[in-house]
Amino acid sequence: MSSDTNKIENKEVKEVKNNESQEKEKEYTIELKNVTKRFGDDVAVDNLSLSVEKGTLTMLIGPSGCGKTTTMKMINRLIQLDEGEIKLNGTSVYNIDPVQLRRTIGYVIQEIGLFPHFTVFDNIATVPRLLKWDENKIKKRVEELLDMVTLDSSYAYRYPLQLSGGERQRVGLARALGADPEVLLMDEPFGAIDPINRLKLHDSFLEIQEEIKKTIVFVTHDINEAIKLGDKVAIIRNGKLVQYANSTEILYNPANKFVENLLGQDRSLKALTLKRTKDFISSENVITMSKDISEDQALKQLKENNQIVAFVLDKNNKLVGRYWLEKTKKDKFEINYDENPIMTEQNNTLNESLSTMFSSGEQLLPVVNRRGLFLGVIRLSHIFEEFNK
Amino acid sequence: MNLFQYVSENFDKILSLFVEHFFLFLFSIVITTIIGVALSIIATEEGREKVGKIILSITGAAQAVPSIAVIALVFIYVGIGKFPAIISLIIYSLVPVMFNATSGILSVPKGVIEAGKGMGLTKKQILWKLKIPIAIPVIMGGIRSAATIIIGTAVVASVIGGGGLGDLIFIGLKLNRPNALIAGAASSAILAIIIDRILAYIEKLVTPKGLKIER
């Protein structure tokens, strides 16, 4: 099966080559050709070939020790290859001074490695300063990046020790994007974050990538993360490429038993991970109201519209609370206010929203973007419809 | 004669020994710091992890060696006078400086160094912008240890002609003059405390702000 997928790829590649070979060189921002790396007797990466298109997010996944991190680190020459070629926009990475090369590639690692003695500002400004950017340009860039990763500008002068794990991760991403590199290398960047914050980070990350469209190579050991985030997924085992295709292809046509096992038993449930919450947002029969409304007015609106839940938004459309009706005895309804309503982010998979619904006991969840702005709701009934298809 | 009378009568002499002691200290601490930190930087370069660990083992154990042993050995090979005294002070105080500098640099989080390297910092930049600033508190701790040790050891070094406040103390011992003894001992204690306070202040100055932050 893997050879079929690769055959299709090779065929496409050959056709394009027959037409315009120059076009083909440009298309692939990162190319690995027959790359091999040995550590003593151990072959860590075995004749691996991979091409990454411009503006796409490629996930490298496989079991511990399969060579995925080694592969990624050969792209910015933190590890030297033994055989083969690696090209960046058509030029071999060995034709450039390695230090200069690294300054054009963003790099994020699991530990993040923020410089503890530098402020957030100085951390993010690191590569721009190495490249001798003008200080005004740097200031603008840092502000832009803090906003992009949804950190208030007051964070600029804080120190890493004062930040939470999720905040550090966001600064790490901003730092990697400092000099606006075309390519990003990320090595299990969300590995050290707790599951709840990881979902939020996934969502932010996907939104950001949609805006900036970088060419990204992302290493993970979590198949769910790979399927959810990647435009394409490269499955690696014992240093060899097993399958390289988009998420749908991998889920529906796993190349072999190894890939099937990696995906796990619940593949049909995994199909739900291919769908995003934002594709199921509904605004029908959804009541929203401003903070200034009194409880009585809220109660009245809910009753008039025959709804049990209404969402409270501030003047910027940010979700700040929710009113809900509780049935007391004697057919009477009591109105309650929730300051921290359970919500789901637009890039969460259907799976993840479903999970949140089950754990919170709600059949309806408000959907927000990374800045907390209200986008609509998602209903349990819709998800079940999708599952039954 | 009571102590106060003794001090006021011999003030000039005590002061000149104090100053002599201070210069013995100053000369030694500067050389020890330069040599110690330089050797530690070399020992902790990438790919030399084993060397760093060996240094830590050796200097860790060497802290148990008594100062008189070092002084005696230097005496045998170099002789008497200020020069051998300084040599022995330097050798002896290299131990805490190298132990701390090596351990400080090695304890810089590996993630910080890897991130720096991956972002395109050169080896030199990694050393001077990342490793040293982050290791400064530990390195300064080593220098402060060395300072206190030098002041104390310089007293002992007077037996091989080093001079300084040790002379006062040993005269006091030999000629059974308690005033001299106390004056010498108290002066060296005072010197040690003053120097330590000055170094503590320097440490505060050179420690990067981000490392002093409370969570």
Interface residues (C-beta under 8 A of the other chain):
Chain A: N76 L78 V99 Q100 L101 R102 R103 T104 Y107 I109 Q110 E111 I112 G113 L114 F115 P116 H117 F118 T119 T126 V127 L130 Y159 P160 L161 Q162 G172 R175 A176 L185
Chain B: P109 K110 G111 V112 I113 E114 A115 G116 K117 G118 M119 G120 L121 T122 Q125 L130 P133 I134 P208 K209 G210 L211 I213 R215
